[in-house]
Amino acid sequence: MKKKTVYQCSDCGYISHGYFGKCPNCGAWNTLEEKEEETGNKSSSKKKSNKDALKLSSVKISSDERIKTDIEEFNRVMGGGIVRDSVSILTAKPGSGKSTLLMQVANDLANKGLKVLYASGEESETQIKMRAERILDKLSDNIWVYSTTSLNSVLDQVDKIDPSFIIIDSIQTFTLDEFTQRPGTPTQTMECAYKMTEIAKDINKPRMVFLVGQMTKQDELAGVRSLEHLVDTVLLIEGESSEDLRSLMATKNRYGSTGEIGFFSMTEKGMLSIDNPSEYFMTKREGNAEVPGSSLSVIREGTRPIILETEALASKTFLPYPSRISECLQKDQLNTLVSILEERAGIKFLDKNIVVKTTGGIKLKEQAANLSVMVSIVSSTLNQSVEQNSVFIADVGLTGELKNVPSLEPRLREVERMGFKKAYVSKYANVKIENYKTLEIRKVSNILELLKEVFKLK
């Protein structure tokens, strides 16, 4: 076999036969790295497979293919548990809780009798132990830790310990001795990932493998896109380091729902699963107290409906241009909703500053909460509270008409489950009122009609 020199971009993986200061594919500067590529007769390098193809009808699936943890939100995102012969990758910004969550999962599985190997290329055994003692009440004897950047050494430990669950933290810090590139290059990262995939997919000894992936400044998984295609599940932790709320989202899942989201609260004892988000994203007020500027809607995060409280504050401004402030939706969207209220409901906000937020700091990514936002703004402006047992689920068009939203039935079932008595929806919503025993469904045609009913306007 002959070898020739090529140049590969460390950001996107583009391969060039000549050197450029700027990558022709992704535009990054000084990212082309020299490497050697084998050429020659490909037929001479073919390897004989040590296994035969199986008929699909003969492939057996046992009932214990998934391992469930005691962390319910983690199970939800994974599709009901971790598949035995799967490879998953978890990425997030530094300090978001990647290693913390995986240590909790590792200890949970170890307590169920499974052997766990935690290999880290970033932390020493002492650092891993210190974090484990901080977040775990009791350490299991079934967890082995190993600090190294050599994946060959990790594979030796796999042979000795025979673990069922393997964590590689992080994949960009490991190297294989067969390759000369430095850690983090596309070649080393992909070859290490391929090797761990082989370990996981062994038909005689399937294992669960979790890779921790570093994140770029653009908040994307570091490395080539092929890494995401290789693994079975790609998980992303989102959340500001200054806030407790963390969301775990599956951006890819071969064994579950892509886009599924689980919620956690970051505490001194690790990431605590928020098993009932509808309670978390509402304010519990004593004695059924009602306050102006608050209203409820139902959003969907992943496949799950969640009741969400929207709060608004309308205050008098002494400046020529009133402020429009919101962390939960874009400024242009807030201005649009205010304009609809002015033109279609006749409420003027020229002398009002308006601030909108959501309880828990969750972002409004869909239109179903628009009606709730508008109701909370009017409630604050009129200094008149909304009936506490009411929920608003609709989009509002530029004409002022209430629009239907997708997946309305699951949203209404969540409203009824949480004990609310009234739900306002679009007049054109295709929903069977008789299916709900304790929930009154009010169908309304436009925003003015709704505000007259809710606030008793003339």
N, C-alpha and C positions, 0 to 999 in steps of 0.2 A: 504494500500500500504506500502511495506517495502522499506527501503532506504539502500543503500550500498555505500561504498566509492570507487571512481575510481580516476584516475589521467589523466588529459587531457593536451596535449601540447598546449601552448599559441601561437605557431607559425603555426603549421600545423593542429591542431585539433585532432591528434591521441589520442585514449583513451586506457589506460592500467589499468589493475586491480592491478598492483604493481608499486611501485615507482622506477624510474631509474634516475640517474644523467644525462644521455644522452638519448634523444628521439630516440627510435628504428626506427622511420619512417623517420624523416628529419635530424637527427644527431645533432640537436641543444642541447646545454648544459643548465641545470637548468631551463627548460621551462615547466616541468610537474607540474601541479597545482592540488591540491586536490579539489574534488567536490563530491556532493552527487547525486546519481542516483536512481530514483524510480524503483522498481521491483514489480512484482505481476501479478495478473490476468488482462491481457490487455483488455479483453472483458468488464470488469467492468468500465473501464475508457473511453469507447467510447462515443462520443458526437453526439447528434442528429443534423443533418444539418437543418438549418432554410430556405433552399431554394432547389428547385428542379432543376434537369438537364434540359437543353434546347436543342431543336433540332437545329442543326447547321444552317439549312435553315431558321429558324425563328429568328435567332439573327440579330438585326437591327444595322446598322452602319450609323451614321449620317455624314453629310458632314463637320461638325465642330468638328470632333474628334481630329484634330490637331490644336494647337495654334501656330501661327507664330509670331516670334519676328521681330524687325527691325534690328537685327544683322544677316546679310545674311550668313556669314560663320558658325555661330552657327546653323542656320536652315539647312544648307547643311549637317552638320555632324549628326544632329538629324534625317535626312531623310525627311526634309520638315517642321519641327516644332515639338513641344512637344505633345505627345499623352496624352489625358486627364486622363486616368487611368493607368499611367505608373510610374515606379520607376527607377530612373537613379542614378548612382554613379559616382562621378568625383574625380579623384586622380591625384596627381602630387607631385613633390618635394616641400618642404617648400619655400614660396616666389615666386612660379611660376605663381600665379594669380588665384587660385581656387576661393577664396572668392570674389575677385574683379570681375571676370566674372559672378558669380552667382548673385552678387548684381546688376550688369548691367541688367541681364536677369530679375531679380525680379522687378526692377524699370520699365522696359519696359512693363512687363505684368500688373503691377499695373496701369500704365498710360492708359492701355486698359480697365480698369474697374475691373480687377480681384483682389481679396483680397489675400495678400501674408503674410505668417508667416515665419520669419527668426529666427530659434532657434539655439543658439550657446552655446556649452559647453567649448569653448576656449576663447571667447572674451566677454567683458561686453557690455551692451547696448551703453555706451559712446564710446567705441572703434569702434563699428559697425557704429555709427553715424558719427564719425570723418572720417572714410574711405569713407562712402557714400558721405559726403560733398566734399571730395577731388576729387572724380571721376565723380560725377553727377552734372549736371547744376541745376537741380531742383528735389527735393525729392517729391515723390508721397505720398498722404495721405492714400493710400491703403496698406502700408507696416507696419506690426507690428514686433517688435523685442523682443526677449525673451532670457535672459541669464540664463541657468540652465544646470545641468547634469542629471536631472530627466526627463525621457521620460514620466512618468506619469503626471508630471506637464504640459509638452508640449501637451499631449492629452487633458487635461482639457482646455487649451487655444484653441485647435482646435475646441472643442465643443462650446466655447464662441464666437470665431471670425468667424468660418465657412470659412476658407480660401480655395481657389482653388489651390494655389501653396504653397508648404511647403518645406523649406530648413532645413536640419539637418546638422550642421557643428560643429564637425565631428562625425560620427556615433560611432567611438571608444571611445568617451568621455561620452556617455550616458548610463544610467542604468535603469532597470525596478525594482520596489520595490519587485516584486515577487521572485527575484533571489538574492542570497547573494554574488555572485562573484563581484569582483572589475571591474571598467570600462576597456574596452579594451580586456577582456578575450573573447574567442570564444563564450561562452554561452551568455554573455550579448550582444555582438555585433550582433549575429545571432537573438536572441530573439527580440532585438530592431528593427532589419531590418524586421523581420517577422511581427511585429506589424505595422510598417509603410506601409508594403505591403498590409496588411488588410485595412488600411485606404485608400490607393490609389485605391484598386480594389473594393471598395464598389459599388455595382451595382446601388444603389439609389443615391449615391453622390460620383462619381468618382473624384479623385484629382490627381494633378501632384506633385510628390515627388522627390526631389533631395537630395541625401546623399553625403556628402563630406567624402572621405576615406583617411586615412593617408597612407603614403608610407614607406616601409621598406628601410634599407640600401642597399638592392639588387634592389632598384627601382621597387618594386612590391607592389601591393595593400596589405596593412596589413590585417591579419586575414586569416581565412580558405577560401579555394577555393569555398566553398558552397555559400559564399556571392556573388561572381560573377555569379554563376548559378541562384541565386534567383532573381536578378534585371533584368530589361528589357534592359538597356543600360549601358555599361561601357565606360566612357570617360577618356582619358589620355591627360594631357597637358605636352608637351615637350618643352624645350628651356633653354638655359643657362641664369643664372641670370644677367650676365654681358652683354647680348645682348638683343635687342628689340624684335627679332623674337620669336613668340610662335606658336606652332602647336597644334591643338586640334584634337585628333584621336579617333574614335569609335572602340575599340577593340572587342566590342560586341554590336549588335543592332538588336532587334527583329522587329523593325519597319522601318529599313533602311538598308543601305549598311555597312556591317562590313568592317573596314579598311578605311572608308572615312575620309578625312583630311580637316580641315579648318585652315586658317592662320590668325594670329593676330599680331599687333604691340603693345608692352607694352609701354605705355606712362604715363605721370603724370595724365592724364584724363582717365586712365583705359586701357582696351584692345580694340584697334580699329580694326575692321574687314578689312582684306585685300581682297576686293571683286574682284580684277583683279590681281592675283599673277603673271601672265606673265609679267606685267609691273614692278612689284616689284622686280623680280629676274633678271632684265636686267639693264644695265647702260644706261641712257639717255645722249647721247652726242650731243653737239650743232653742227649744220651745217653738220650732217651726217658724223662726223669725224670718221676715221678708225684708230685703234691703233693695233700694233703687240701684239700677245699673247692672243687674245680674240676670242671666237667662241661661237656659239649658238647651243643648242639642245632642244629636247622636252622630258621631263620626265613625268611620271604619279604618282601623289600623290592621293591615293584613286581611284576614278573613273575619275578624271579630269586631262587632259593634261596641262602641264605648260611649257612655254618656259623659259629656264635657260641658263644664261651666264656662261661659264667656262673661267677662266683666268689662264695663265701659265707664268712663268718667268724662262728662261734658262740663267744662268750666268756662267762665267768662274770660275773654281775651281783651287786652288793652293795646294790641298791636294791629297793624293794618292787615296782616295775613295770619289767620288762625293756624295753630299747629295740628297736625294729624300724625299721631304716634302709635305704632303697633309693633310688637315683637313677634306676634303669632301669624300675621299675614302681611303681604306686601303693601307698601304705601299706596300704590296705584289702585289696588283692589279696595282698600279702605276709602279712598276718595270716590271711587265708583259707587260704593254702597251709600255714602253720604249724599252724593248727587241724586241718586234714586229717591232717597227720603225727601230731599228738598223739592224735587219736581213732581213726584207721584203722590207724596203724602202731605205736602204743603208745610213741612217743618223746616224752618230756616236755621242755619248753623254758621252764618257769617260772623257772628260775634262769639263763637264757641270754639275752644280748644277741645279736641277729642282724643282720648287715650283708650286703647283697647288691648286687653291681654286675656290669656286663658289660665285657668287654675292648673298648676303643675308645669306651666311653660311649654305645653305641647303645641306644635305648629299646625296650622289649619291648611291641609293639603288638598282638600276637596271643597266643592261648592255647597254641600249639604248644610253647613253651619252658617251660611250667609244670613239666613232669616234670623237666627239667634243673635248674631252680631248686631243686626239692625234693631232688633227689639231691645237689646241691652243699651244701645245708644239712646234710643227714645226714652227708655225707662229712666236713665240718668238725667236727660234733658228736662223731663217733666217732673223729676224727683218723685216718681211714683213706682212702687215695686210691682213685680210680676208675680202672679199666683205661683206659689212654690211648687205645686204638683203639676205644673205645665211644662211641656217640652216642645221645641220648635224644630221641625225637620223639613226644610225646603230651600231651594235656590230662589233668587229673585231676579227676574229679567229687567232690562232697561225700561220696559213698558210698565214695570211695577207688578206684573203678574207673578204669582208663585209657580215655580217650576217643580216638576217631579224629580226625584233623585233615585239613583240605582240602589238596589238591595234594600228597599223600604221595609219589607216584611221582617227581615232579621232585626232591623233597628227598632221596629215597634215591639217585637217580642222582648227585646232587652229593656225597653221602657216599662213594659208591663211586669217583667221579672223584678225590676228594681222598685216596684210599688207606686209608680206615678199614675195619676188619674186622668190626665188629659194630654193629647198630642195634636198639635196643629200641623197639617200637611197641605199640599196643593189640592185644589179642587179636582184636578185631572189625575190624581194618583190612583193607580189601579190596585186598590186594597179592599179586602172584604171586611167591613166593619164588624160583622157578626162573629168573626173568629176571635174577637177579643172580649173577654167577659168583664174584666175590671178596668179596662182602659177605654175612655171616651175619645173617639177620633173626630176632630173637627176639620172639615174640608173647607178651605178658604180660597177665593179666586185671586185676590191681589193684596198688596201690602197695606193700602188704605183701609180696606175692609177688616183686615186682621187687627190693625192698631185701634180701630174704633171699638172692636169687641174686647180686646185685652185691656185697654186703658179707659174704656167708656167715653171715648171722644164723641163729640157731636158733629 
